[in-house]
Amino acid sequence: MRLFLKIKALKDCQYDLKYFNKLQGFIYNCLKETEYSSLHDKGGYKFFCFSNIFPLGNVRSNEERNLLISSPDKFFIEILEKKFKELSETNKPVNIGEYQFEIEKVSKVKSRLGGNFKLISATPIIIRIPEKNYERYEIPKEFRKKRYVYWRPQYSFEAFIKQLEENLIKKYNEFYRTDF
């Protein structure tokens, strides 16, 4: 499930390349005093992600921006939806680093995937290749490091796909408590 937020800037602000941890902090802050209050400190996967605030770029007062938050955990999305609606109804400003916004609209977005589709990522997909797979994917010796390397275009595309697939299956199994 996804949450879509329409937010309005309350002041001018330069684009901050390092605001992601501040945005993540805002989300964790909204989870205080909920069933997810200890999520930040929990080991393992957190099972949520968020988009950039978009469109990207410097922000002018009264300009609208958007934010998406995704999670396979329906209850997590419902709790955040409730928190964001409370912030919206009370007109409390949302501070994300130097950014200051007002939440104008909160809505759930259902994912409908069917047939073939194209996946576009506005941010990099980081793939780690563990040491045990160096031979399998013919990672050149000069790039090998202890424990793992990050995928690069000079490595086989198979390494990218297979490691991505393994990672998705591992997360699926943990979330649904299964062994796919």
N, C-alpha and C positions, 0 to 999 in steps of 0.2 A: 504494500500500500504506500501511497504517497500523500504528503501534505503540500499544498501550494499556498504560499503566502504572497499577497500583494502588499508591498510596504512603500511608505512615502517618506522621503528624506526630510528631516526637520532642519538641516543645515547643510551648507556647502562642505564638501570634503574631498581631498585628493584620494585617488585610488591607492589602496594599501595592498601591496603584494603579499603581505604576511598576516592578513586578517583571519585566515582560516582557523587558527587555534583560538582566536577571540570569538569567532562564530561558534565553534565547538563548545567553548566555555559558556556561551549564552544558552545553548541547548541543554548542557548539563545543569546549569543554574535553574532552568525551567523544570527540571526533573527532581529538584529538592523537595523533600516531604511527599514523595510519591513512592510507589513500589520500585522505582528505578533509581532511587537516590544514591545507591552504592554502585551503579553501573560503571562509573568512571574508574573506580578502584578494582573492579572485577577483572581477573585475568582472562585472556582469550578474546574471542571476537565480540564486538559490541552490537552487531547486527543492525546498524543504521548508517546511513551516509547522507550527505547533503551536497547541494550544488553550489556553484559560485553564486553570489548575488549578481543577478543579471538584469539588463545588459551590463556588461563590464564597462569600466571607465570611471572618470571623476564624477562625483555626485553633486548635483545642484539642489538647493532647497526646493521642496515641493515636487521634485521629480519622483516618478514611480519606478520601483525596482521589483524584482521577483526572487523568490527563493523556494527551492524544492527540498523536502526531507523525505527520505525513503527508508522503509523497513519492512521485512516480512512479518514483523510482530504487530498484529492489528491493535492489540491493547496499548502498546507503546505509542502508536500513532494517535489513538484516541485520547490518551493522556496529554500528549503535546497539543493536540487540537484544542482540548479544553483550556489548557494554560494560555495558548495564543489567543483564543477568543476572549478570555478574561482580560488579557493585556489590551486587546482591541477595544473592548467595551468600556474600559476605564481610561482609555486614551493615554496609558502610561507609555512613556518613550522607551524604546528598545535601544540600548547602547551596545554596540559591537565595535570595540576599540574606539577609534575616533568617530566612527559612523554613529548617527543618531536617526532612528526611524520611528514611524508610527505604523502599527499594523492596521491596514485598511480592510483586508479580506483574508479569510482562512477557509480553505475548502479541501476536501479529500479528492484525490484523483485515483481512479481505479486503472490498473494496468491491463491493457488488452493486447496480448501478443498472439498472433496467429500466423501460420505459414512462415514464409521467409520475410525477414525484415533486415534493415540496416541499422547497426548500432554505431552511434557517433558519440565520441567522448571529447569534451572540451578540455579535459585535463589528462595528463599522461596516465597510462596504465602501467604500473610497476610490477614486473614479473621477476621473482627470484628463482634461480636455478640452483638446486642443492648440489653439493660436491659429488654426491653419489651418481648424478646424471651427467657429469662432465664428458665421460666417454660416449655415452648414449647420443648426446647432441653434438659431439665433436667440438667441444669448446677448446679453442687454441690454448696451448700451455701458458703462453705469456699473459693471458687474461685470467687464469685460474687463481682463485684466492681460497683461503681457509673457509670452510662452511658453505659459502654460496657466492654466486655472482649475479648481477642484474642483467636481464636480457638486453641485448643491443642488436641493431639491425644487421650487423655482420654475422650474427649467429643464425642458425636455421629458424625459419618461421615455425617449423614443427615444434621446436623447443618452446616458443611463445605459446602456441595453442595448447600443447600438452600440459604445460605448467599451469596455465590459466584454468584448464579443465580440472586438473587435480585439486587446485585451490577451491574452485566452486563446489566440487563434490565434497571436499573436507568440510566446508562451511555448511553445506546442505545437511550433511550427516549430523553435524553438531546441533544445528538449529532444530531439526526434526527428530533428533535422537534415533537415528536409523543407521544402517550400513548399506548404502547404495552401491 
